[in-house]
Amino acid sequence: MHDRRREPREPRDSPEQQLRKAICNLGESSDFDPSYEVPRLVEQLRSHSPPNVHAVAEGFRISVTEQPYKIPYLAATVALLYIPQAPTRGEDDAEPVESNEPDSFGSQILSNCWKCCRESMEKKSPRELRSWIHFFAHLTVARIVSPAAMLGFLQNICQALDELAVSYARIVKASLCVAEGLMRAGAILYEHDSAAVTALVDAISGAVPTENAAKELMFPIVYPHVAVPSSSFVIERLDGLVATLRVSATTGFISSLSSYPQPHSLFPALADSKVTSFALDSVLLPPEQVDISGQDDEEQSSSLNDMCHFHLTLFDDDITPNPATPEGYAVRSIITDIVDIYEVNRKDCARVLLDTPKWLPSETFRPKPGAEAPSNGDTPVTQGWQLESTLIDTILSNLLLLPSAPLPSVYYHSLISELCKLSPSTVGPAVGKSFRKLYSQLGDGFDVELVRRYAEWFAVHMSNFGFQWVWKEWTPDLSLTFQHPKRAFIRRVLDLEIRLAYFDRIMRTLPEPFQSPSAGAMPEQAPGPEYDYGDPNHPHHSLAREILNWFQGRTDQEQVKQGIDNQKERLMDSGESEATALSILRFIVVQSLHEIGSRSFSHFLNAMERYIKVMRHISTDSEAKADILEATGKFWRRNPQMISITFDKLQQYQFVEPSDVITWAFAAKNGGGLGFAEWDLIKGALDKANGRVLVAKKKVALQRKEQEDQIAKEKAKVTGEMDVDGNLAQDAPVQQSAGLTTALSASSTLLSDQKLALSKALEGFAALLVDTDNLLSESDWNSRTTWTDEEWQLNQTWNWYRHFCRTYSPHLTTYSKTMEVVLNDKIAASGKNGAAATKLRRFFNIAIGDT
């Protein structure tokens, strides 16, 4: 008989844990009624004996910073704790306590909350600070914090906008804090001091740069003849914020106040209370930290942060909220915060997102099909936005943010998949509409980097739902020219789907027109290796067979090297030049090793590591490295993914350098310009070079610190010691440690490699684009329906160059003088100096901040 007493039991929560859980679980019931649950939580917290201020304050800290959608209800809870023994359950006939002194327990809780707010400022956590500002703004509306104190708090934060040479990133952080405080408490603050509130709005508006050249690189829609095109579904973050504030100010911030729930209004005791307001200390945003050691992460340098950020909106304003309105900004900011906070758990994030209507005014979203519509008096509320479309639209606006998404793309992919699994009948149609809306933009200037992300999301989503899509909708597009963006997108998606499944599986999901080789949608055969020397009729078949036998027989590396040298002599004796003989042998050696390693990735790594000396023996100069890459590219010519993987490993083993890969990618371009596969190689090589430099800098910093510590210890030993004449001993000359010397030498070499890689990329783009004046005028763009494949690819290459400039702006800025010389020399060598040359220089100058 099974004895359940022997089963391990989960430990019971401690009283402190129970208090924290009670706060964090507020509103988790399906029939959440704040008029009942908030007073019940207040009773539970007050009835705990003895009062545990620390546990309760910690519970509020966790909930405010990790559950920001609950902040109005958390603020109402603290407000009821603050007033002296407030009546509970929200009874209208309860008599308020006649006292001006706040409740001691509630006052301590609020003091701890304010302490947490100050700590978030000191540790420079923008999201946490924004959450605490929301919290105290709601307490201001509840008359617990005085309007004067809250206004002073926002004014102190706003002072950051007046700092000398303030960065764009700091403008964004300070503006968001002040604006979101005004949106919640602006009506009360405006009533208190309208002039001061107007001054805050004007300060934010004035801090937004009116002329920002970076917009030309960051705008998600690209017209070659227009710097920043106009688009109804694109909005810049700060521009939208200012527009929201302007709209709110016209109504004295009443419109923004109604965008958030006001649970404090459910409790008459708060309105009747005469309790003394809680005082907020005077605090300022800490100054920007400037790292003068040179060890900062280049990816986060100021040149990148000084670029603006544009968000896409895919649906009309009657379906999803406009982010430039108070209501739209409120909804989208809450959804974005939830997505950011719940990155660690996409399943919980999807659940919370679908519960978003619970935490917003009842008329915000349309009721679910079959659900009872909320009423406004006697009239049912049938207007509102579509929840699922709003969720997908907001998630995609972050996924498609330039120059990079705030979080890993795979998180957004998986989050959308989880939403579909939780509510397939409502989220599925919203996803389908998004697919179609984005597809409709292809060929009309949609940024190529966003097309790449869109293709990845599409393929991953298909893999999660059986690769089912209505491909027949896009059948007419198969008649477009081969390199048209829509056909290029279809090929990219199907290539990614094959990677996620296998060739035959994807072929079965496609309708007949897409399966035909003439459609150019699917490759003619499954991805796989192509060993050039397997054909007995190949002139070097016998030689390749002999070398392949060496590798298959695991011949010693030294014997293989000697054998290669002997074969070189034989080829030269047969009439081949030394250069040709070496090239033939490199191709055979590399492809033979790939043939052995083609069974799996681990086989490839084992082959390379077993014959690492042989590979180094044949990779002695730039021509040799070019042959290694060319042999690898030909071996995997039917599998672009394996080219990318093997090139990465060849760089890791240092058989080739990033600059070699970049040179190969530009030389191997498909047609007239760069495609997705070539850009993947270029980006991978640049990231490899930049990553090595970052690691080397950290090693130099570590060695310097170790040497400084050692010097300090030596000084401590000799302090106070005297020589034979009675004089204090002098410090011995400091000698650089061997470790630091090695680290500095390696760092110098890697910096040179990084500079060379950037130079090769810049040269490659200039060589391709300098003679493209025929693509840059308005008439050229308007006649794009007649473009050839080469013209479409060159247009795409302009997009890649634009993305290169904005992505690697920090690194280009570091070597700006050298890069400028490289670019100008390449343009001069071409003999061209037209519109294309001017545009090449303009994009580069914007990237380095020289506008």
N, C-alpha and C positions, 0 to 999 in steps of 0.2 A: 504493500500500500504506500502510495506517495505521501510523504510527510512534508507539507508546505512550510512547516516551521523551520526546516533545514534550508529553505531557499534564502539566498542573500537578500537583505532588505536595503532599500535605498535609505541613506541617512536622512533623518528629518531636518527640515530647515531650522536654523537658529532663529530666535526672535528678531534679530537684526535683519536676517535674510527675508523673513516674512514681511517686515515693514517695507523693505525695498521692493519686493515683488508686488506688494499691494499697490504701490505707487505706479510701477511700470505696467501693471495689468489694468490700469484704469481704462475703461471703455472697451475692453476686449470682448465683452458679451455681445451676442448678435443683436439684442434689443437694447442697446445702450441708451439710457435715459439720464442725462447729466443732472437733472433736477433731483434725482434720487441717489445716483452713484457718487457724485461729488460730496454731498453732505455725509454719506455713509463712510467714505474714505476719511473725511475730516474727523468723524467720531472715532474711527479705528486708530488713527494716529494720536489723537489726544488721550484715548483711554489706555494706551500702553503705559504700564507702570514698571519701573520709573520712566519718565520721558527720555527718549533716546534721540537727542538732537542730531548726533552724527549720522546715525543710520537713516533717518528721515531726510536729512540734507543730501546724503549720498544718493538716495533714491531719486530725489528731484534732479540732481545733477545728471544722473544717467538718463533719466527720461527726457529732460529738456534737450540734451545734446544728441541723443540717439533716437528719440521719437518726436521730432519737431512738429509733426502734425497734431500732437496732443497739447501743444503749448497753451492755447486758450483755456483749456480745461485744467491744466496744471496751475496756471496763474489764478484761476478762480478758486482752486483748492487752497493755495497759499494765502490768497486774500481772506478766505474764511478763517484760516488759522490765525491770521494777523489781528483781526478784530477781536475784541475781548469776548470770549465764550459766545460766539455768534449763534443765533437760533439755527437749528438744522432743519433739513427736509424742505426748506424753501417755503414755510408756512407764511401766508400773507398776514395772519393775525398775530404773529409772534411779536413781542415787544423787544426792540433792540436794546442792548445794554448801554446805559448812559455812562460812557467813560471815554476820555480822550487818550488814555494810555493803551498802547497795543498789548496784546497778549504776549506774555514773556516767551512762551514756547514758539509761537508764530514769528515773533521778532527775531529770535535766534535762527530759525530756519531761513528767514529772508536775509539775514546778515551773512549766513553761509552761502546762499545763492549769489549774493553780490560779490563775495570773495571769489567764488568760482568764475564769475564774469571777469573780474580783474585778472585772474590767472590766465584765462583764455587770451586776454590781450597781451600779457607778458610773454606767453609762449607762442604768440603769433599763429593762432589757430583761427583763421577767418570764419570757417563754418560754425564753430562753436560760439564765437563771438556774436555772429549774426543770430544764432538761436537765443542767446541770453538777451540780446537787444529786443527780440520778439517778445520774450518773456516779460521784461520790464515795461515794454510798451503796453502790453495787455494789462499789467498792474497799474499803469498810469490811467488807462481807460476806466479801470475799476476804482480809481481814486485812492489807491494805496500808496503809490508813488506820486509826488506832486508834479504838476506840469512843468514848473520851473526847474526842478531837479532833472527831469528827463530831457528837457530842452537843452539844459547846460551840458548834459552828457553827450548829446548828439552834436552840439556845437564844438565840444572839445575834439571829437573824432573828426569833424569837418575841417579842423585846422590843418590836418595832413594834406589837404588839397592845396594849401597856400605855400607848401614847402618849396624851397629852391630846387629846381631840376628834379621834381618829383616824377617817379616812373609811372608808366601807364598801369602797371600791375597794382601799384599802391593807390592810384586814382580809382581803379575798379573796386578794390577792397573797401576803401573808405566810403565811396559813393553807395555801394550796396548796403553797408551798415546803416548809414544815415537815412537813405531812401526807404529801406524796409521798416525802419523805426517810425518814419513819418507816415507810411501807409497804414500802420496799425494804430498809432496814437496821434496822427496828424490833426484829426478833428478836435481833440481836446487841447492840443498844443496851439492850434490856430485860434481857438477861442481864447486861449490865455495870452498869446502874443503873436498876432498875425504877421507883423513886420519881421519878427525873428524867423518865423517859419518860411516866409517868402525869401528871406536872405539865404536860408539853407538851400532852398530849391535853386536859387540863382547861382549859388556857389558851385553846386554840382553841375549845372548847365555850363557854367563858365570854365569848369575844369576839363570838360570833354573837348579834345582837340577838334577844331573845325576843319583844319587841313591836315589830313593824315595820309601820307603817300602810301603807307603800308596797306591801305584798303585795296589798292590795285593788285597786290599779291594775294590778299586774303579773301576777296569776294568769291563766292562759290560759283558764280556764273561768269563765263569768260567770253567777251567779244573782242576780237583782235584790234578793232578800231576805236574802242571805248575803254577808258581807264577803269571806271566803275559803272557798270550798266545799272539801269533801274529795274527792279524786280519786286513784284507785289508779295512774293513769298520768301523774301530774305530781309532780315532785320539785324542790325548791329546791336550788341548787348547794351552798351551805354546809351546809344541813341534811343533804344526802346525804353530804357529806364527813365531818361529825361522826359520822353513823351508821356509816360505814365504819370510822372510827377506833375507835369503841366496840366494834364486832364484832371488829376485829383485836386490840384490847387484851385481850379475854377469852381469847385463845389465846396471849398473849405475842407477838403479831404473826407467829406461825408461818403463819397462814392467808394473810396478805398476802404473806409471803415466797414462798409456793408459787405465787403468781399471776404470778411473773416467772421467766424462764429463769435458771438458775444455771450458766453455762458454766465458771466457775472450778472447779467440782467435778470437771470432767473431767481436771484436771491435779494429780496428787498432789504435785508439787513446790511448789505454792502452799500446800497444807495443811502440808507438812513444813518449809517455810521459816521460819527464825528471824530474818529480816531486820528491821532497825529500821523502825518504822512511819513513814510520811510525816507530817510536821507541817503542820497547817493554821493559818495566822495567824488572829488574832482580828479579825473584820470585822463591821460592822453595816450594816443597810440604810440608805442615805442618806435624809435627811429628805424629806418631801414638799415639792415646790417650789410655792410660792404666788406666782402672778403678780400683782403689785400694780399693774401698768401698765394693767390693764383691757383688754389686747389679746389675752387668751386666747380660744381657740375656745369659744364658748358651748355648742356641742354636746357638749363634754367637761367641762362644769363639774360641781362637786361635787354639785349637786342631782340630776343625772341618775345619777351614779355611786353615790349613796346608795340607789338602788333595787335590790331583790333580783332574781334571775334564776331563772326556772323552766324546767325542761327537760321535754319530753314524751317518754314512752315508749309506743310503739304496740302492742307485742307482749307476750305473757306471758313470765314469767321463765324458762320452760323453752325458749323460742325465742331470746330475746335476754337478755343479762346485766342484772341489776338494778344500777343505778348506785350504790345505797346499800349494796353489799356489796364486800368487798375485790377479789374476782375481777372483778365487773362494773365497778368503778371503774377497775381496771387496763386492761381491754380498751377501754373507751370513751375514756379519756384518751389512750391511744396513737393510736386512730383519729382523735380530734379534732386532736391535734398534727400528724398526717400531713396532714389536710385543710387545716389552717391554713398549714403550711409550703409545701405544693405548690400554693398558689393560682396561682402563675405558670405552671403547666403541668398542666392537668387530665388530660391523657393519662398522664403519668408518675404522677400521683396515683392514678388508677384502677388502674394496674398494680401500684403498691405496696400499695394497699388489698387487692387480691385476693390478694397474697402475705403478708398479715398473719399467717396461721397459722404461717408459717416462723419468725416472731420471738417466738412465744409458746409456752408449754408444749404438748406434743403433744395433750393431751386437752382443750384449750380449745374447739375447734370440732369439729363432726361431720365425718367424712371426706366428700369429694366423692363423688357417685354413681359407682360403678365403681372407686373408688380403694381401695387396701388400708388397712384401718383400723389405726391405731397400736395397739400392745399395751402392756399394763401387766403385765409378767411373762408369764404364760401366757394371760392373758385379754385378748381384743381390746377396745379402748375404743370403745364405740358411743354413749356419751352425749356431751353437749356442746351448744353453741349453734350456730345456723345462721349461717354467716358472712355471707351476703348480706343476710339480714334485719337482722343487727347493724349492718352498714355503712349500709344505708338508714335504719335507725332513728336511728343516731347523727348522720348528715348532716342528717336532718330536724329533729332536736332543736335543732340550731344554726340552721337556716333559719327555724324557728318560734320563735325566742327573742324575747322582748319586752324593751324597746320596739323594738329593731331587731336584725337579724341581724349577727353579727360581720363578715361579708364580704358582698360584693354578691350579691344573690339569684341573678343569672344564673350565677354561678360554681357554686353548688350545683346549679342546673338542669343545666348542661352536664356537671358531674361525674357525676351520676346517669345521664345519657345515655351517657357514656363507659363506665361500668360495665356498662350494658346491652349495649353494642356488643361489649365484651370477653367477656362471659359471658351471652348472652341467655337461655339455658335455665335459669339459676339466679338471676340478678338480676331478670329480668322478672317472675316470680311474686311476689318480695318487693315490687317497686314496685306491682304490682296490689293486693296486700293492703294496702299503705299507703294507696293511693287510697281503697279501700273503707272502711278504718278511719276515716280522716278524714271521709269523706262521712257516715258513720253518726253523727258528732258534730254535724252541722248541725241546728239547731233545738233542741239540748239545751244551749245556753250556750257554744258554741265562740266564742272571741273573734273579732270581725268583722275585725280586722286580720290575724289568722291565716288566716281564710277568704280574704281578698284574696290573700295570698301563696300559699295552697294553689291557688287558681284560676289564678294566673300560672304556677306550676310545672306544673299539669296541662296547661294549654294549650301551653306550650313543649315539654313532653315529647311531647304528641300530635303537634306539628309535626315533631318529629324522627323519628317512626315512623309516618308516613303517616296521621295523624289516626284511627287505628284504636282504637276503644273499644267495649265491650259496652254500648251505650246502652240496650239493651232492659232491662237490670237496673234502670234508674231510671225506666222507663215508668210504673209505678204512682204515682210521685211527681208526675206531671203533673196528678193529680187534687187535689193540695193547693192551698190558697189561693195566689193569684198571687204574693204577697210573702213566702211561706214561705221560710226560708233555703235550703232545698234547691232550690227553683225559681229563686230569685235567683242561686244559685251556678251553676246550669245556664246561665242567660242570660248571666252574666258570662263563663263559660268559652267559650261559643260566640261571644260578641262578641270575645274575645281571639283565638280561632282564626281568625275572619274577618280580623282585622288581620294575622295571620301568613300568611294565604293569600288567598282571595277567597271571595265569598259562595257561588257555585255549587259550588265545590270542597268546602266544608264541608257544604252541603246534601246532596250525594251520599253523605256518610259517615253520615248519620243515618237511623234507621229511620222508617217512615211516621208513627207518632204524633208524632214530634218535628218533622216537616216541616209538619204542619198549622198554619195560622195560629191556630187556636183553642187550640193547646198553649201559645202564648206563649213558646216556646223560642227561635225564630229570628225576626228582624225580617221584616216582610212583603215587603220588597224590599232590594236591596243598598244598603249605605251610599253616600251621595252627597249633593250639594248640592241645596238647594231655593231657587231664586230666586223670591221672592214676586211679582216684577213682570213675569214672563215671560208671564203670562196676559193676552191682549188685553182681557179684560173687567175687569181690575183698574182701579180708578178713577185710579190714578197711573201706568198703563202708559206713556202718552205721555211724561210727565215723566221717568220712569226710562229710557226708551229714549234720550231726548236726553242725559241725563247719562252713560249707558253709552257713547254714541257719543263723548263728550268723552274718556273714558278710553281707549277703543279707538283713537281717533285721536291719542293722546298729546298732547292739548292742554296748553299751558303751564299751570303751577300757578296763576299769578296770574290768568289768564283763567278758570280753573275756579272759583277763589274768588269772582271777580266775578260769574260766572254763577250760582253758588249764592245769592249775595246778591240778585241780580235775581229769581231764582225764588222766594225768600222773599217779596219784595214782591208778586209776582203772586199767590201763595197767600193772602197777607193781603188783597189786593184782592178775592179771591173769597170772603171771609168767614171765613177761618181766623184764629185768634189767632196772635200771634207765636210763642208757645211751641209750639203745634201745628204751625205751618209749619216751624219749626226741626226738630222731631222727625221730621216726614215726610221732610225733606231728609236728615237724618242717616241714617235707615234706607235711603234710596235710595242715597246715596253709599257707605255701608259695604257694602251687599249688591252694588252694582255692582262695587266693587273686588274683593270676594270672587268674583264671577262671573268676572272676568278671571283671577283667580289660582287658580281651582278646578282648572285642568288639572294642576297639580303644585305642590309646595311651593315650588320656585324661582320659578314664575310668581307665586305669592302674595307672596313676599318682594320681587320686582321691582316689583310693583304698589304695595305699601306704601311702598317706598323712593322710587319715582318721584313719589308724591303725598303725601309725608310732611308737607309744609306744609299741604296741604288737610285732612289728618286732624287736625292740630293746630288748624286754623282751626275745625273743628266740635266739638272736644273741650275746651271752655272751662270747663265746670263739672261738678258731680256728676251733674246730670240728663243732660247730653250724654254723659258717660261711660257712664251706665246705658243710654242708647239705643244706643251703639256695641256694648256687650256683648249687649244684647237682639237687635239686628239680626244680629250674628254667630251667636248661639245659634240663632236661627230659621233662618238660612241652612244651618247644619250640624246641624240637629235630628235628622237620620238618621245622624249619624256623631259619636258622643261623643268619639272620639279626636281628630278635627279641631277640636272645640270646645276641648279642652285645649291642643292645639298652637297654635291661633290666639290664644287668650287669653294664652298665655305670650309670644307675639311682640308682642301689643298692650301688654303690660306692659313688655317690653324696649324698645319704642319710646317708652314713657311716654305713650301715648295714654290709658291707664287706669292706675290704681294698684291694688296688691294688695287694699286695702280695698274697692275697687269690685267686684272679682271675687268676694270673699267675700260681700258683700251680695247680688250677683246669684245666687250658688250657693244661698244659703239661700232666696231668693225663688223660685228655679226648681226647688225640691225636687220630686221625683216622688211625689205622694201626700202622706202625712202626715209623712214624715221624709226623712233623707238616704240616698241610695244610693251605690254605688261611684263613679259618675261625678261626683256632687256633691262627695264627699270628695276625689277626685283634684284638683278645681279648688281647693278650700279649702287642701289641703296644698301644692299648687303655688304658690299665692299667698303663703302664710306662709313657705315656703322662699325664695321670691323676696325678700320683705321682709327676712328674717333674713340671707340671703346678701349683700344690698346693704350692710347694716350692718357685717357682718364685713369686707367689702372696704374700706368707708369707714374703719373703725378702723385697718386696716393702712396705708392711705394717710396717716392722721394720724400714726401712729407713724413712718412713713418721713419725713414732712416735719419732724417734731420732731427726729429724729436728724440730718437734714441741717442743720437750724438750729443744733443743739448743736455739730455739727462745725464749722460756719462761725464760731460764737462762739469756740470753742476756738482756731481759727486766728487770729482777730483778737486774742485775748488774748495769744497767743504772739508776735505782732508787736510789741505795745506793752509787753511785759514788760521792765522796766528803763529805759524811756524817761522823761525828766524834762521838766517844763515849764520856762518861762523863769526861774522862781524857784528852780529846783533841787529841786522836789518831784516825787515819783513820779506819773506820769500816772494819773488815775482811769479806771476802766472806763466807757465810754460806755453810756448806757441802752440796754437790749436792746429792739429793735423786732421785733414778730412779722412773719415773712416773709409775702409775698403768697401763696405756695403753702400755707403752714400755715393762713392765714386762710381761704382757699378750701376747704381740706380740712375744717376745723372746721365751717364753714358747711354744707357738704354732709352731713357726719356728723350734725349737729343735725337737718337736714331729714329724713334717712333714719331717724333714731331716732324722730322723730315719726310717720313713716309706719309704722314697725314697731309702735309702740304702738297706732296706730289700727287696724292690721290685726288684732292680737290682740284688741283691744276689740270689733271687729265680729264676730269669730268667737265670742267669749264671749257677746255679746249674742244672736247667732243661736241658739246652743245653748240659752241660758236661755229664749228666747221659745218654742222648740219643746217643751222638756221640763218647764217649770215646772208644767204642768197635766196631769201623767201619773201622779198618785197611784194610779190604777186599774191600773197595771202593776207595782207594786213589792212587793206582798205575796206571801207564800208561796202563798196560794190562787190569786192571779192567775197566778203562774208555773205552778202545777200544772194550770191549766185552759188552757194556751196552745194546745192543739189546737183550741180554738174561737175563737182570736183572728182578728180581721179583718185585712185588708191594712194598714190604718192602724196597728193595734196592733203588728204585726210590724215595720213601718218605724220606729215610734217606739222600739221596743226596740232596733233596730239603731242608731238615732241615739244612744241612751244609750251604746252600745258605742263609737261614734265620739267622743263627748264624753270618755269615759274614755281613749281613745287620744290625743285632743288634749291632755289634761292631762298624761299621762306623757311624750309626745313633746316637747312644748314647755314642759316644766317649768322649764328654765333661764331661758327668756324670760319666762314668767309670774312667776317669782321676781324678776327684774330690775325689773318694774313691779308688784310685788305690791300695793302700796297703791292704785294707780290701778285695777288689774284688780278688786280687791275692791270698790271703790266701783261700778264698772261692773256687776258681777254683782249686788250688793245692790240697786242702783237698778232694774235690770231686773226682779228678783223683786218688789220693792215695787210697781212700776208695774203688775204683773200682778194684784195683789191676792191672790195665792196664797202660802201659807206652810205647806204640808203636807210630806209625806214627800219629794216630788220636790224642793222647794226646799231641804230639809235635805241631800239627796243631792248636789244641784248644788254647794252650799257645801262639803260634805265632800270631794268629789273635788278641788275647787280647792285646798282647804287642804292636802290631802296633797301635791299637786303643788308647792306653794310651801314645804313643810316645816313648816307650822303645824298640828301635830297634838297 
